[in-house]
């Protein structure tokens, strides 16, 4: 035996997974892992990898009104009290007013979960809103020393992230929510009367795979309807079934649970994660509300920067590059990044320092303001070289600017004998920029693993989102955060409303309704743009577009997919009968000649390697009026002819399915990916799918990008 004594086996065991799939987690050596991987019946063995968290007015901006029920004209969403939304995150702060159960009916009888007690968290911490809470720490403890961390060994949220995401999706209405006076107003989630179930898997430094899988397993057993995950792997993501989130979400989807996940905050081409087609993956956009600080130069030039600092300079001060304040053994280049102890107090005192930020996750923007303050600086302008100028709090008057604005400020300094500047307090502004626009940090396609599946799927607000917080962090009840972590729960809240109105719809039908009703236009009816330079966006930035919650309950047609369709997809990307059966635990088989991955009945169509021509089949299900007719409308990708057969779909009953074929043919020389769309239109509705095509002329062109 690999573990030849019972005591050793018990000591090494962490979790057994029973409900979504069969498996276990244990502390074993590399050699033992290699031997287990060779055993009959083993699908995969992978290490306990750590995942990162992908870190109000937004619902008004999207058109949903109301305080508690978030009614959509023509529909009743009161059944949301029977929808249970699970959050795999950092836990929850149960005393937050966002999770009050005032006026809520009894817990649904279908709920099978529990309220797990622990440090500063009792069974009584749960209520008719927060109906379940669990925490998972075995995988974390196996990798890290928890004694050195400040945390709660319980479902209580010590970081604020989990409380923020849960309240964004399904938080109760809270009057006068604000962050130090900024973004003030009433705030609520998308489905304020839905139930919350919390699965705390993420701790101070991240979330480990074996804990994530245990949370998925329990969520399936407990009876959740929607799962929201504002976390993910680093890009590039690994194979689907060596990735805990892909694996856990496959089994959750197979049990009828829609999994909503964030795309990631890398911001680069092909950096999107959570790529599996059975989940819905969310990019981040702005709303029409920005939080900025004004920067005034003495020559009369004015700039704006991102900031949450409500501190203000009462008068102008000398402004210098931080490189001029270098100290000790630090070079001017090192000091330009305002590293700890790198600044000379004699040179920095009383001045505004212009610091650099590389864009790395390991650099804290807020800590740079601490370094400047400790050196006697009275203000800081931070040049974000990654152009992801997201507002954050600072300890002195500060603002973040992009590279372009930074160059102008440095040019003023270098060409002025005694340059002076003043930084004003942060303020809330409305309608100054196109909205929505895709945030610079939002991770993008194409899909690194399977380019035939478009990712991300959808975009939702993720910039400067105000929601509940953990008072264990900075003694605040509410906070403003930015990230795809914030856009993900917006879509989870919308999915909850769909589930409330259409309780029998499959996860893929709900996903389709969200995707095909999205818009690729901003509020001024112009194409959605992408920060920081305002270029025109594409489906690799926003998937099907910006979510339109007022339209999702009546999509007309949906692209449905069942577990068998995902099995066929796995066969198309190289899984054989043996591996498929080990995964599904049934008699599933692969077709001897499996279809292309492009044939999965997905609400978007991607042809990443078009040589001459190809035909793709899709099937739509009528969920609108029983007797209805739809006409095809096509926007052709440049250089590609698109033919749809038939061009007219005539339905006689609700639930009827009709298949159609989309033929792509090269019409003119073209390079790179080209974009268009296919829309099925009747008198009332538009059912839209992005078309993404890349022509290849030789085997050397067959790569991803």
Secondary structure, 3 states (H helix, E strand, C coil): CCCCCHHHHHHHEEEEECCCCCEEEECCCHHHHHHHHCCCCCCCCCCCCEEEECCCHHHHHCCCCCCCCCCCCCCCCHHHHHCEEEEEECCECCCCHHHCCCCCCCCCCCCCCCECCECCECHHHCCCCEEEEEECCHHHHHHCCHHHCCCCCCCECCCCHHHHHHHHHHCCCEEEEEECCEEEEEECCCCCCCEEEEEECEECCEEEHHHHHHHHHHHHHHCCCEEEECEECCCCCCCHHHCHHHHHHHHHHHCCCEEEEECCCCCCCCCCCCCCCCCEEEEEECCCEEEEEEEEECCCCEEEEECCCCCCCCCCEEEEEHHHHECCCCCHHHHCCCCCCCECHHHHCCCEEEEEECCCCCCCHHHHHHHHHHCCCCEEEEEECCCCCCCCCCCCEEEEECHHHHHHHHHHHHCCCCCEEEECCCEEEECCCCCCCECCCCCCCCCCCCCCCCCCCEEEECCCEEEECCCCCCCCCEEEECCHHHHHHHHHHHHHHHHHHCCCCCHHHHHHHHHHCCECECCCCCECEECCCCEECCHHHHCCCECCCCCHHHCCEECCCCHHHHHHHHHHCCCCHHHHHHHHCCCCCCCCCCCCHHHCCCCCEEEEEECCEEEEEEEEEECCCCCEEEEEEEECCCCEEEEEECCEEEECCCCCEEEEEEEEEECCCCCCEEEEEEEEECCCCEEEEEEEEEECCCHHHCCCC
